[in-house]
Amino acid sequence: TMNPSQIDLLNTLERYVRNLESADNTETERTGQHVERLNEYIDIGLEIANSTPIASTPEVREQWIKRIYQTLFEAALDLMLPLHWRNLCLDSLYQPLFALKHLYRNQPNGEQRIRALYYELSVTTHHIF
């Protein structure tokens, strides 16, 4: 079951992922903390996407997963963010992609929809990285 505080936490973590609000620690601690927050963001987002009360239909599940995907995608392409963070976000994109692939597998045009996402990702990253 879902509770509103999880959505609040997701919103907070989403801002963190997009803006990389750094704490005033040593670089190593910060990187570890960033990775932890990034993983927490993905975990909570996918948990919300799979929770029955909120994500009661495949369409709603898709919106939640795409929100995670889009946040990571935008962070990966944001030239104002440090390269190591952009790479981390890019490397993490497989998680929402895999969740979408799973969601689309029994849907009409599901294969085309996942292929379109992979294509967008490969074309964009080819030009940016």
Buried (B, 14 or more C-beta within 10 A) or exposed (E): EBEEEBBEBBEEBBEBBBEBEBEEEEEEEBBEBBEEBBBBBBBBBBBBBBBEEBBEEEEEBBEBBBBBBEBBBEBBBBEEBEEEBBEBBBEBBEBBBEBBBEBBEEBEEBEEBBEEBEEEBEEBBEEEE
